[in-house]
């Protein structure tokens, strides 16, 4: 008959092996700046613009405390806020009140916590920098 201490030791050893395996498989988490750089790989920055035409935006993504990225298909627009970047969280919902169909660098974006619905802060937008894919040169 196996005693309780032996059962506990066996369970503890099995748990330790599972944790060690999970730790070995874990990849280091990228910083928001590194995630943004990865998203922009193979793209080149264009001339910063004051405004972005919102009907072309198909997706947005927030990089914590770093930037807001607006995807218009062939172009990714990066906005690094002039103020309030510390309020950026990828777990928040952005509330914008654009004038017309454009979002501009003078606009303010309010951040609302996705889980509880409370206002978390405001972001003063900066210029919108377009990033487009680099075209391969034709040889021949």
C-alpha positions in Angstrom: 0.0 0.0 0.0 1.4 3.3 -1.1 1.4 6.0 1.7 0.0 9.5 1.2 3.5 11.1 1.2 4.6 8.9 -1.7 1.4 9.8 -3.7 2.0 13.5 -3.0 5.7 13.3 -4.1 4.7 11.5 -7.3 2.1 14.1 -8.1 4.5 16.9 -7.3 7.2 15.4 -9.6 4.7 15.0 -12.5 3.5 18.6 -12.1 7.1 19.8 -12.1 7.8 18.0 -15.4 4.7 19.6 -17.0 5.7 23.1 -15.9 9.3 22.6 -17.1 8.0 21.5 -20.6 5.7 24.4 -20.9 8.4 26.9 -19.9 10.8 25.4 -22.5 8.2 25.8 -25.2 7.3 29.4 -24.2 8.5 32.1 -26.6 9.6 35.5 -25.2 6.8 38.0 -25.6 7.5 40.9 -28.0 7.2 44.5 -26.8 4.5 46.6 -28.5 7.3 48.4 -30.4 8.7 45.1 -31.7 5.2 43.9 -32.6 4.7 47.1 -34.6 8.0 46.7 -36.4 7.1 43.1 -37.3 3.8 44.3 -38.7 5.6 46.9 -40.9 8.3 44.5 -42.2 8.6 44.8 -46.0 7.0 48.2 -46.0 8.4 51.7 -46.5 7.2 54.9 -44.8 5.7 57.6 -46.9 5.1 61.3 -46.3 3.1 61.9 -43.0 -0.4 63.2 -43.6 -2.6 65.3 -41.4 -5.8 63.3 -42.1 -7.0 59.8 -42.9 -10.1 59.1 -45.0 -12.1 56.8 -42.7 -14.3 54.9 -45.2 -11.2 53.2 -46.5 -10.2 51.8 -43.1 -10.9 48.1 -42.9 -9.2 47.3 -39.6 -7.6 49.1 -36.7 -5.2 47.9 -34.1 -3.8 49.4 -30.9 -0.2 48.7 -29.9 0.0 49.3 -26.1 1.4 52.7 -25.2 2.9 53.0 -28.7 0.6 53.6 -31.7 -2.7 53.1 -33.4 -2.6 51.4 -36.8 -5.3 51.9 -39.4 -5.3 49.3 -42.3 -6.7 50.5 -45.6 -5.8 47.4 -47.6 -2.7 48.2 -49.5 -1.5 50.8 -47.0 -1.0 50.7 -43.3 -1.3 54.1 -41.6 0.6 54.5 -38.3 -0.4 57.2 -35.8 1.9 57.8 -32.9 -0.2 60.1 -30.7 1.2 63.5 -29.8 -0.2 63.2 -26.3 -1.8 60.5 -24.1 0.0 57.5 -25.7 0.3 56.0 -22.2 -3.5 55.6 -22.3 -3.3 53.2 -25.3 -4.2 49.6 -24.5 -5.1 46.9 -26.9 -7.9 45.9 -24.6 -9.7 49.2 -25.0 -12.3 50.4 -27.4 -11.5 53.7 -29.3 -14.3 56.2 -29.4 -13.8 58.8 -32.1 -16.0 61.7 -33.2 -14.6 62.8 -36.6 -15.7 65.8 -38.4 -17.0 64.4 -41.7 -15.3 61.4 -43.2 -11.8 62.2 -42.0 -9.9 61.6 -38.8 -7.2 64.2 -38.4 -4.1 64.9 -36.3 -6.1 67.6 -34.3 -8.7 65.0 -33.2 -9.0 63.4 -29.8 -9.7 59.7 -29.3 -11.3 58.6 -26.1 -10.3 55.2 -24.7 -12.9 53.0 -23.0 -12.2 49.8 -21.1 -13.6 46.9 -23.0 -14.5 44.9 -19.9 -16.2 47.5 -17.6 -17.1 50.3 -20.0 -15.3 53.0 -18.1 -13.4 55.9 -19.7 -9.7 55.3 -19.3 -8.1 58.3 -20.9 -7.8 60.4 -24.1 -5.3 60.4 -26.9 -4.3 63.4 -29.0 -3.6 62.1 -32.5 -0.4 62.8 -34.3 0.3 62.7 -38.0 -0.7 59.6 -40.0 2.4 57.9 -41.6 1.5 55.7 -44.6 3.5 52.4 -45.0 3.2 50.6 -48.3 4.8 47.4 -49.5 8.1 47.6 -51.3 7.7 46.6 -54.9 10.2 44.1 -56.2 12.3 45.3 -59.0 11.9 43.6 -62.4 15.1 42.2 -63.9 15.6 41.3 -67.4 
